[in-house]
Amino acid sequence: MANSIAAAGDAGFGGIKSWPERIKSFYNDVRTEMRKVTTPSRKEVQATTTVVLVAVFLFALYFWAVDNTLGRGVTDLIQYLTKR
């Protein structure tokens, strides 16, 4: 058991020793990926914004219709059940 604790301790210090190399590698990977990033053009941003706004209004209209239909149905059901 003492040998396994000692072996685990060595592995822990090995991780600490490799920490600067891992950070350097991480930042190199980040730099490489950031070079691949492109910003959209103004026209692309306007097009996607329009699509999002239209979708939001269509979903709002749909959920308003569903809410009103279900609300009226529940109201009518409650009125029907309380008249008995």
C-alpha positions in Angstrom: 0.0 0.0 0.0 2.8 2.4 0.8 4.3 1.7 -2.7 1.0 2.7 -4.4 0.9 5.9 -2.4 4.4 6.7 -3.4 3.7 5.9 -7.0 0.6 8.1 -6.9 2.7 10.9 -5.4 5.2 10.7 -8.2 2.4 10.8 -10.8 1.1 14.0 -9.1 4.4 15.8 -9.3 4.8 14.7 -12.9 1.5 16.4 -13.7 2.8 19.6 -12.0 6.0 19.5 -14.0 4.2 19.1 -17.3 1.8 22.0 -16.4 3.7 24.8 -18.2 4.0 22.7 -21.4 0.3 21.9 -21.3 -0.6 25.6 -21.0 1.8 26.5 -23.8 0.2 23.8 -26.0 -3.3 25.0 -25.1 -2.5 28.6 -26.0 -0.9 27.5 -29.3 -4.0 25.5 -30.1 -6.2 28.5 -29.3 -4.1 30.8 -31.5 -4.3 28.3 -34.3 -8.1 28.0 -34.0 -8.6 31.8 -33.7 -6.8 32.3 -37.0 -9.5 30.2 -38.7 -12.3 32.5 -37.3 -13.9 34.9 -39.8 -16.3 37.6 -39.0 -19.6 37.7 -40.9 -20.2 40.6 -43.3 -22.8 43.2 -42.6 -25.1 41.6 -45.2 -24.9 38.2 -43.5 -25.6 39.7 -40.1 -28.7 41.6 -41.5 -30.0 38.4 -43.2 -29.6 36.2 -40.1 -31.2 38.9 -37.9 -34.2 39.1 -40.2 -34.6 35.4 -40.1 -34.5 35.4 -36.3 -37.0 38.2 -36.0 -39.4 36.6 -38.4 -39.1 33.3 -36.6 -39.7 35.0 -33.2 -42.9 36.7 -34.4 -44.2 33.5 -36.1 -43.6 31.5 -32.9 -45.2 34.3 -30.8 -48.3 34.2 -33.1 -48.5 30.4 -32.9 -48.2 30.3 -29.1 -50.7 33.1 -28.7 -53.2 31.1 -30.8 -52.6 27.9 -28.9 -52.8 29.7 -25.5 -56.1 31.4 -26.5 -57.6 28.1 -27.8 -56.6 26.1 -24.7 -57.7 29.0 -22.4 -61.1 29.2 -24.0 -61.5 25.5 -23.9 -60.7 25.3 -20.2 -63.0 28.2 -19.5 -65.9 26.6 -21.4 -65.2 23.3 -19.7 -65.3 24.9 -16.2 -68.5 26.8 -17.1 -70.1 23.6 -18.4 -69.1 21.6 -15.3 -70.3 24.3 -12.8 -73.8 24.6 -14.4 -74.6 21.1 -13.5 
